[in-house]
Each structure stands twice: as C-alpha cells, then as structure tokens.
C-alpha cells in the first residue's frame, strides 16, 4: 500500500470511531441524573438526614413526624428525575435537586436508581 492509501484508511477509521463515540455519548447523557426510590428519606441537611434515619431505625415515629411537619425531612415519591449535585463519600450521602425545586436535599446512598437508556 502506498502512503496516500494508508493515510486515507487511517482517517476513515478515525472518523468512524469519532462518530460512533459521539452518538453513544450524546444519545444518553445521564451521568448526573437519577430516579428516586419511593419511601426513601430526604433532608435539607446531612445532620437532619442522620437524625431522621436514626429515628426511623429506632422506630421513633413521633420525632420523625415532627421533622416531616417542619419540612426539614420528606419521603421521596417514586420515579422522580433528580440531579445529583454533590457526593459525600464520608457520610455516604448525595446532594440532589428536584427539577422544579430551588432547595437541594440530602439522601442516603442507595435512595436513587440509575436511569438507563433504551437505545
């Protein structure tokens, strides 16, 4: 093969690879988006989330209800798309934001489902 043929083949292969990678990336960008799991706790601060989780484990429904009445803690509905803003490895929590909300919430790791693309 001469040099021109090899160059053409190289650029053709490179172009095909670039196009295929671009299509797979642009078709489903869900790196930071997840779906909620019904019944999981969410709180405005990590401290409130820790307290709510502790109350739930202890079976202290009264104190948990007080946190929910104040709006500090809420139970997540099922299948709401949320954006993950921050991850705390130390506390194993995620800071999320609802699409229609201004305030972020903290949830325990495992309270969200990964969104999968069906291509």
N, C-alpha and C positions, 0 to 999 in steps of 0.2 A: 504494500500500500504506500502510496506517496503521502507526503506531508499534508497536502491540502485535504485529502480524503480523511485522514486521521483527525485533523482539526474539525472538520465538519461533523464527523461522528461524535467527537468529544462534546461539542456544543449542542448537538441534538440530544444526546443522553442527558446532559446537564439541564437543558430546557425542560425535558420531560420530567425529570426529578423535581425541579423547582415548581412546576405546575402542579404536580401531584401533592407535594407537601403543602403548597398554598391552599389547595382545595380542601385537604383534610383539616387544616387549621381553621380556615375561615368558615367551614361548614358547621362547626360546633365549638364555639368558644365558651365553655362553662367552667373554666378553671376556678373562678371565684364565686360561682353561683351554685346554690344547693337548694334542696327542698326540705321543708320542715317535717318532723315526725309528730304525729298527734299526741298530745298529752305531756310532751317534754316541757320542762320549766325554762323560762327565760327571765332575766332580771336586768335592771338598769345598771347595776354594778356587780363586780365579781364577789364582793362581800355579801351582798343581798342574795346572790345566787347560791353561795356556800351556805348561808343561813337557811334558805328555802329548801335546799337539798337535805340539809341536816334535819329540819323539821319533818320533811316527808319520810325520811328513813326512820325517825323516831315515832312516827305516827301522830305527831302533834298537829292535828288538822286545824286547831284554833289559831295557833300562831301563823301557820301557813295562810289561812284565810285572811288574817289581818294584813299580811304583806300583799296579798292579792287585792284587797279592798283599797289599800293605799296607792295601788298602781305601780308599786315597785317591782312586783313579780306577776307574771302571767303564764298561762298554759298555752303552748303553741297549737294552732289548728293544723290539720293535715295538708300536705302538698302546697304550701305557700312558698313561692320562689323568693329566696333571700340572698343577699350579697354578703360574703364574708369579708370583713374589713381588716381583722387582725386575729392572730392566733397566739394564745398564751400556752407555751409548752409547759411551763412551770405548774400552772393550775389546771391544765388540760381543758381549756375553755376556748370558745370562739366568740368574737365580737361580730354581731350581724346587724344588718339594716334591712328593714322591710321596704318594698318598693314604694309604698305610699306613706312611709313614716319618716320623721325627721330625727328621732331619737334612736341611737343604737341600743342593742340589748346584748347581754352575755348569755351564752348557752353552754352546757357541758358538751364535750366532745362525744359524739355518738347521738346527738339530738337532731342531726341533719342527715339527709340522704343525698348521695351524689346524683346529679342529673346526668342521665345518659342520653346520647344522641342516637337516634334510629336512622342511620343513613342507608 
